Amino acid sequence: MNKDLPETGVQSGRNGSALIVALWVIVMLSLLVASFAFDMKIEAEITSYYRNRLKADYLAQGGVELARVIINHSMNVAGTRDDEEYFHEDENIAVAAVNLSRGVPVLNLQRELGEGRIFISITPEEGLRNVNLLSRADWEEILDQSNVPHELWDELIATFRDFIEPGDTRRLHGAEPDDPYYTERGYEAKGSRLDSVDELLLVKGFTEEIVYGSPAGTPEDDAMLGIAPWLTTWGHGRVNVNTASREVLLTIRGIDEAVVDAIIEERIGPDGIPGTRDDGFDSLDEVIIRTGMNPGLREDISVQEVNYLRVTTIGEVRGVRRVIRCVLRVQDEELIPVSWKEEQLHGSGMNGYRGTQEAL
């Protein structure tokens, strides 16, 4: 018996070691299986995301085509405001076309398509101020509305004019191509009109705060609103009062807040509801009569003239959103793209969206 005891102890030790090894093998296999399952889950999520993004891309592109349909309809809807038969097939599209024909914007039109959605906005560029055509008085109104300190106005106006005009004659407070501001940054004053509002950042004195507004948390008294949302590089320079925002309307020299408030109230029509077929003024005379506007401002405004249209479309599939922003020029009843930009959009729908221009 005593001779067997050592052998039994050895056998027990071997069994214990084997058990430990087996447990380690099980642990390692479990880790491998868990890692494999995790990788499969991540790959599935990535695949799903790219599949949804591709669908969102196609939806956004489809939105541009639908916008083109609306614009084409808008060119041929004269006299259909009260035509019930015209509105029978698709009232939303019909209302959008009729309003757009009078310079009234189409805002956040939605379409469900399968498991996704399309958001469409079509806004005449004439609702913004053409930065290339601003006079000194126009600039002063814009800078004042944006809370840019008065002591910066002379330099900003002068450097802008020097930047876009050919030649090397320097204005007082201005800056020509050989100015150290430009030479240190490796470029010269352009000597021609801006192709996009973003190019303002190239002009001496125009900071991000002036162009896009002060960062969050800036004390209200010191905060600048940012001039970019009010500006464009397209159009004839007259402001379309059917589509311009209150802020843009207030930049028209010689207009007062009471008239601006009257414009906004009257342009949504007798029913008081925006986005319906009675929206918009039909003529400049109507604007003057209904709002009490000074007739002397007739040369500064428009109502139905639409030459450039900013189209923003968003395709959304299961929380993945893709946006296309473009500007289309209306020429001889044809639509010619003059600006196009595609990107991913974070947020919901059109909320929080700030458009910029990307020249072709």
C-alpha positions as CSV (number, residue, x, y, z in Angstrom):
1,M,0.0,0.0,0.0
2,N,2.7,2.4,0.9
3,K,4.4,1.8,-2.4
4,D,1.3,3.0,-4.2
5,L,1.0,6.4,-2.4
6,P,3.7,8.2,-4.3
7,E,2.2,7.0,-7.6
8,T,-1.2,8.2,-6.7
9,G,0.1,11.6,-5.8
10,V,1.8,11.9,-9.1
11,Q,-1.3,10.9,-10.9
12,S,-3.4,13.4,-9.1
13,G,-0.8,16.1,-9.9
14,R,-1.0,15.2,-13.6
15,N,-4.8,15.3,-13.5
16,G,-4.7,18.7,-11.9
17,S,-2.3,20.1,-14.5
18,A,-4.4,18.6,-17.3
19,L,-7.5,20.3,-15.8
20,I,-5.7,23.7,-15.7
21,V,-4.6,23.3,-19.3
22,A,-8.1,22.4,-20.4
23,L,-9.5,25.4,-18.6
24,W,-7.0,27.7,-20.3
25,V,-7.8,26.2,-23.6
26,I,-11.5,26.8,-23.0
27,V,-10.8,30.4,-22.0
28,M,-8.7,31.0,-25.1
29,L,-11.3,29.5,-27.3
30,S,-14.0,31.6,-25.7
31,L,-11.9,34.7,-26.2
32,L,-11.3,33.7,-29.9
33,V,-15.0,33.1,-30.4
34,A,-15.9,36.4,-28.7
35,S,-13.4,38.3,-30.7
36,F,-14.6,36.7,-33.9
37,A,-18.2,37.5,-33.0
38,F,-17.3,41.1,-32.2
39,D,-15.4,41.5,-35.6
40,M,-18.4,40.1,-37.4
41,K,-20.7,42.5,-35.6
42,I,-18.5,45.5,-36.5
43,E,-18.1,44.4,-40.1
44,A,-21.9,44.0,-40.3
45,E,-22.4,47.5,-38.9
46,I,-19.9,49.0,-41.3
47,T,-21.4,47.2,-44.2
48,S,-24.9,48.4,-43.2
49,Y,-23.6,51.9,-42.8
50,Y,-22.1,52.0,-46.3
51,R,-25.2,50.4,-47.8
52,N,-27.3,53.1,-46.1
53,R,-24.9,55.8,-47.2
54,L,-25.1,54.7,-50.8
55,K,-28.9,54.7,-50.6
56,A,-28.8,58.2,-49.0
57,D,-26.5,59.3,-51.9
58,Y,-29.0,58.1,-54.5
59,L,-31.9,59.7,-52.6
60,A,-30.1,63.1,-52.5
61,Q,-29.4,62.8,-56.2
62,G,-33.0,61.9,-56.8
63,G,-34.0,65.0,-54.8
64,V,-32.0,67.2,-57.2
65,E,-33.9,65.7,-60.1
66,L,-37.2,66.3,-58.3
67,A,-36.1,69.9,-57.7
68,R,-35.4,70.2,-61.4
69,V,-38.9,69.0,-62.2
70,I,-40.4,71.6,-59.8
71,I,-38.3,74.3,-61.4
72,N,-39.2,73.3,-64.9
73,H,-42.9,73.3,-63.9
74,S,-42.4,76.8,-62.4
75,M,-41.5,78.1,-65.8
76,N,-44.8,77.2,-67.2
77,V,-47.4,77.8,-64.6
78,A,-48.5,81.4,-65.3
79,G,-52.1,82.0,-64.3
80,T,-52.5,78.6,-62.5
81,R,-52.8,79.9,-59.0
82,D,-56.6,79.4,-58.9
83,D,-56.7,76.5,-61.4
84,E,-58.0,73.5,-59.3
85,E,-57.3,71.0,-62.1
86,Y,-53.6,71.9,-62.0
87,F,-53.4,71.0,-58.3
88,H,-55.3,67.8,-58.6
89,E,-52.4,65.3,-59.2
90,D,-49.8,66.4,-56.6
91,E,-50.8,69.5,-54.7
92,N,-47.4,69.9,-52.9
93,I,-45.4,69.8,-56.1
94,A,-47.9,72.1,-57.8
95,V,-47.9,74.7,-54.9
96,A,-44.1,74.6,-54.9
97,A,-44.0,75.3,-58.7
98,V,-46.5,78.1,-58.6
99,N,-44.9,79.8,-55.7
100,L,-41.4,79.4,-57.1
101,S,-42.6,81.0,-60.4
102,R,-43.2,84.2,-58.2
103,G,-39.9,84.0,-56.4
104,V,-41.3,82.3,-53.3
105,P,-38.9,79.7,-51.9
106,V,-39.6,76.0,-51.5
107,L,-38.6,75.1,-47.9
108,N,-38.1,71.6,-46.6
109,L,-40.4,69.8,-49.0
110,Q,-40.4,66.1,-47.9
111,R,-40.8,62.9,-49.8
112,E,-40.9,59.3,-48.4
113,L,-39.3,56.7,-50.7
114,G,-39.0,53.2,-49.5
115,E,-37.2,53.1,-46.2
116,G,-35.7,56.6,-46.8
117,R,-36.7,60.2,-47.0
118,I,-35.8,63.2,-49.2
119,F,-35.8,66.8,-48.0
120,I,-35.8,69.5,-50.7
121,S,-35.3,73.3,-50.5
122,I,-35.2,75.6,-53.5
123,T,-34.4,79.2,-52.8
124,P,-33.8,82.0,-55.3
125,E,-30.3,83.5,-54.9
126,E,-31.9,86.9,-55.4
127,G,-33.0,86.6,-51.8
128,L,-29.4,87.3,-50.8
129,R,-27.1,90.2,-51.4
130,N,-24.5,89.8,-54.2
131,V,-21.3,90.6,-52.4
132,N,-19.6,91.6,-55.7
133,L,-22.1,94.4,-56.3
134,L,-22.3,96.0,-52.8
135,S,-21.8,99.7,-52.6
136,R,-20.2,101.3,-49.6
137,A,-23.6,102.2,-48.2
138,D,-24.7,98.5,-48.6
139,W,-21.6,97.3,-46.8
140,E,-22.2,99.7,-43.9
141,E,-25.8,98.4,-43.5
142,I,-24.5,94.8,-43.6
143,L,-21.7,95.3,-41.2
144,D,-24.0,97.3,-38.9
145,Q,-26.6,94.5,-38.9
146,S,-23.9,91.9,-38.1
147,N,-22.5,93.9,-35.1
148,V,-19.1,94.4,-36.7
149,P,-17.3,97.2,-34.7
150,H,-17.6,100.5,-36.5
151,E,-13.9,101.2,-36.3
152,L,-13.3,98.2,-38.7
153,W,-15.6,99.3,-41.4
154,D,-13.3,101.5,-43.4
155,E,-10.6,98.9,-43.6
156,L,-12.9,96.1,-44.5
157,I,-14.7,98.0,-47.2
158,A,-11.4,99.3,-48.7
159,T,-9.6,96.0,-48.6
160,F,-12.5,94.2,-50.2
161,R,-12.7,96.6,-53.1
162,D,-8.9,96.4,-53.6
163,F,-9.1,92.6,-53.5
164,I,-11.7,92.2,-56.3
165,E,-10.8,95.1,-58.6
166,P,-7.9,94.9,-61.1
167,G,-4.9,97.1,-60.9
168,D,-2.6,98.1,-58.1
169,T,-4.0,101.4,-57.0
170,R,-4.3,101.2,-53.2
171,R,-7.3,102.8,-51.5
172,L,-6.9,104.6,-48.1
173,H,-7.1,101.7,-45.6
174,G,-6.9,99.2,-48.4
175,A,-4.4,96.5,-49.4
176,E,-2.9,95.7,-52.8
177,P,-1.2,92.5,-54.0
178,D,2.2,93.5,-52.5
179,D,0.7,94.0,-49.0
180,P,2.6,92.0,-46.4
181,Y,-0.7,90.3,-45.4
182,Y,-0.9,88.6,-48.8
183,T,2.9,88.0,-49.4
184,E,3.2,86.3,-46.0
185,R,0.4,83.9,-46.9
186,G,1.7,83.2,-50.4
187,Y,-1.1,84.6,-52.5
188,E,-2.1,87.9,-54.1
189,A,-5.3,90.0,-54.2
190,K,-7.6,88.3,-56.7
191,G,-8.3,91.3,-59.0
192,S,-11.7,89.9,-60.0
193,R,-15.0,89.0,-58.5
194,L,-15.4,86.4,-55.8
195,D,-16.6,83.0,-57.0
196,S,-17.8,82.0,-53.5
197,V,-18.6,83.8,-50.3
198,D,-16.0,81.6,-48.6
199,E,-13.3,83.6,-50.5
200,L,-14.0,86.5,-48.1
201,L,-11.7,84.8,-45.7
202,L,-8.8,85.5,-48.1
203,V,-9.4,89.2,-47.9
204,K,-7.3,91.2,-45.4
205,G,-9.3,91.9,-42.2
206,F,-12.1,89.4,-42.8
207,T,-11.9,87.0,-40.0
208,E,-14.0,83.9,-39.4
209,E,-15.9,85.8,-36.7
210,I,-16.9,88.5,-39.2
211,V,-17.8,86.0,-42.0
212,Y,-19.4,83.2,-40.0
213,G,-20.1,84.8,-36.6
214,S,-18.6,84.7,-33.1
215,P,-18.1,81.3,-31.4
216,A,-20.7,80.0,-28.9
217,G,-20.3,81.5,-25.5
218,T,-19.2,85.0,-26.7
219,P,-21.0,87.7,-24.6
220,E,-24.0,89.0,-26.5
221,D,-22.8,92.6,-26.7
222,D,-19.6,91.5,-28.4
223,A,-21.0,88.7,-30.6
224,M,-20.9,89.1,-34.3
225,L,-23.7,87.4,-36.3
226,G,-21.7,86.6,-39.4
227,I,-22.4,88.1,-42.8
228,A,-22.0,84.9,-44.9
229,P,-25.7,83.7,-44.6
230,W,-26.8,87.0,-46.1
231,L,-24.5,87.0,-49.1
232,T,-24.1,85.3,-52.5
233,T,-22.0,85.7,-55.6
234,W,-24.8,85.2,-58.0
235,G,-27.7,87.4,-59.3
236,H,-28.3,91.0,-60.4
237,G,-28.0,92.6,-57.0
238,R,-31.7,93.5,-56.4
239,V,-33.3,91.8,-53.4
240,N,-36.2,89.5,-54.0
241,V,-38.7,90.5,-51.2
242,N,-40.7,87.3,-51.7
243,T,-37.8,85.1,-50.4
244,A,-35.3,87.3,-48.5
245,S,-35.0,86.7,-44.8
246,R,-35.8,89.5,-42.3
247,E,-32.0,90.0,-41.7
248,V,-31.4,90.5,-45.4
249,L,-34.3,92.8,-45.9
250,L,-32.9,95.0,-43.1
251,T,-29.7,95.4,-45.0
252,I,-31.5,97.3,-47.7
253,R,-30.5,100.9,-47.2
254,G,-33.5,103.2,-46.6
255,I,-35.9,100.5,-45.3
256,D,-37.2,100.4,-41.8
257,E,-38.2,97.6,-39.5
258,A,-42.0,98.4,-39.8
259,V,-41.9,97.9,-43.5
260,V,-39.8,94.7,-43.2
261,D,-42.3,93.3,-40.7
262,A,-45.1,94.2,-43.1
263,I,-43.3,92.5,-46.0
264,I,-43.0,89.3,-44.0
265,E,-46.6,89.4,-42.9
266,E,-48.1,90.2,-46.3
267,R,-46.1,87.8,-48.4
268,I,-47.6,84.7,-46.8
269,G,-50.9,85.6,-48.3
270,P,-54.4,86.2,-46.9
271,D,-54.6,82.8,-45.2
272,G,-51.6,83.7,-43.1
273,I,-50.0,80.3,-43.7
274,P,-46.6,80.0,-45.4
275,G,-46.1,77.4,-48.1
276,T,-49.6,77.7,-49.6
277,R,-50.6,78.8,-53.1
278,D,-51.6,82.4,-52.1
279,D,-48.1,83.3,-51.0
280,G,-46.0,86.0,-52.5
281,F,-46.3,89.5,-54.1
282,D,-47.1,89.6,-57.8
283,S,-45.6,93.0,-58.6
284,L,-43.5,95.8,-57.1
285,D,-46.6,98.0,-57.1
286,E,-48.3,95.5,-54.9
287,V,-45.3,95.5,-52.5
288,I,-45.4,99.3,-52.2
289,I,-49.2,99.5,-51.7
290,R,-49.5,96.7,-49.2
291,T,-46.4,97.5,-47.1
292,G,-46.1,101.3,-47.3
293,M,-42.6,100.9,-48.7
294,N,-40.9,104.0,-50.0
295,P,-41.4,103.9,-53.9
296,G,-37.8,105.1,-54.2
297,L,-36.6,101.6,-53.2
298,R,-38.2,100.2,-56.4
299,E,-34.7,99.9,-58.0
300,D,-33.3,97.9,-55.1
301,I,-35.9,95.1,-54.9
302,S,-37.6,92.5,-57.1
303,V,-40.4,90.0,-56.8
304,Q,-40.7,87.5,-59.6
305,E,-37.3,87.7,-61.3
306,V,-35.4,84.5,-60.7
307,N,-32.1,83.8,-62.5
308,Y,-30.3,81.6,-60.0
309,L,-31.7,79.0,-57.7
310,R,-30.0,77.4,-54.7
311,V,-31.0,73.8,-54.3
312,T,-30.4,71.8,-51.2
313,T,-31.4,68.1,-51.1
314,I,-30.9,65.6,-48.3
315,G,-31.2,61.9,-48.6
316,E,-31.8,60.1,-45.3
317,V,-31.8,56.3,-44.6
318,R,-31.9,55.0,-41.1
319,G,-30.2,58.0,-39.6
320,V,-27.5,58.3,-42.4
321,R,-27.8,61.5,-44.2
322,R,-26.1,62.8,-47.4
323,V,-26.5,66.4,-48.7
324,I,-26.1,67.9,-52.1
325,R,-26.0,71.7,-52.4
326,C,-26.0,73.3,-55.8
327,V,-26.8,76.6,-57.6
328,L,-28.6,76.3,-60.9
329,R,-28.7,79.2,-63.4
330,V,-31.9,79.6,-65.4
331,Q,-31.0,80.4,-69.0
332,D,-33.4,80.1,-72.0
333,E,-35.6,77.8,-70.0
334,E,-32.6,75.5,-69.3
335,L,-31.0,74.7,-65.9
336,I,-27.2,75.0,-65.9
337,P,-25.3,74.0,-62.7
338,V,-22.8,76.7,-61.7
339,S,-22.1,75.3,-58.2
340,W,-22.1,71.8,-56.7
341,K,-21.1,70.3,-53.4
342,E,-21.8,66.9,-51.7
343,E,-21.1,66.0,-48.1
344,Q,-22.4,64.1,-45.1
345,L,-24.8,65.9,-42.9
346,H,-25.1,65.4,-39.1
347,G,-28.3,66.2,-37.4
348,S,-31.9,65.7,-38.4
349,G,-33.5,66.9,-41.7
350,M,-32.6,70.4,-42.6
351,N,-32.2,71.6,-39.0
352,G,-28.8,73.1,-38.3
353,Y,-27.9,73.3,-41.9
354,R,-25.8,76.3,-43.0
355,G,-25.2,76.5,-46.7
356,T,-22.0,77.7,-48.4
357,Q,-21.0,77.8,-52.0
358,E,-18.5,75.7,-53.8
359,A,-17.6,77.0,-57.3
360,L,-17.3,74.6,-60.1
